[in-house]
Amino acid sequence: MRTHSGVVYPANCDAMGHMNVQYYVAAFDQAMWHLVHGLGYQAAWQTEREHGWADVQHFVSFSKELKVGSLFYVESGVVAIGEKSLTSVHKMFNMDGELCARDEIKSVYFDLRQRRGIPLPQTLRDKAEQLMNPESAT
């Protein structure tokens, strides 16, 4: 599913003239929130249930530079489901459809009060299973 779109501004670039790593990760983080929303997670659960997400791993790889003015989008999918976690893959493309970066994120469903992982709600698990595509891990 498409989870994020953006444009590279001059302030997003580093001394090498391409988008800085922190902005790639920020885009992937926003994509993750759109992905879990697509699975049924609601931002209100942070206060109503005191449930949220904690990323415990990111594996980022870069394959093509994004420079000032580049438009890009992120497509995301679920590649693994644990008792308390989701592993998702987020692929960033330029507007020519070329892969620019990829991030595999392991996120734990989290009790915000007790600061520990808790089992995924069945509704999220069911939707994640419907969207799961282990082939998108590559």
Secondary structure, DSSP 8 states (H G I E B T S, - for coil): -EEEEEE--GGGB-TTSBB-HHHHHHHHHHHHHHHHHHTT--TTHHHHT-EEEEEEEEEEEE-S--BTT-EEEEEEEEEEE-SSEEEEEEEEEETT--EEEEEEEEEEEEETTTTEE----HHHHHHHHHH--GGGG-
